Amino acid sequence: MNQENDTVTVLTASEFDQAIEAALKNAGYSLEELQTQARTGVFGSELARRTWFAVAAFVD
């Protein structure tokens, strides 16, 4: 493991929410749309699937 690149960034709650919103915007889907895609198992794109994988644990 390259310790020179091991960086931890601590976010405020507001910054974290902004990061989630930015990921959703980048994927081109709302949270509700990704939740529906996850329920059906059919994602609109690979980016949508990856975004869901990244944000699912942090949203209700």
C-alpha angles and dihedrals in degrees: 000000000000104000093191089072098040100112129162118201117200114209131197116235089258093051090048091052089049090052091052091048091049091051091050092047091049090052091048096234137103120237090253091053092051091047089054092047090050092051091052094039090229114115124193092228143352088258090055090052093048092047091052090049089052099046105030096089091053102049133068 
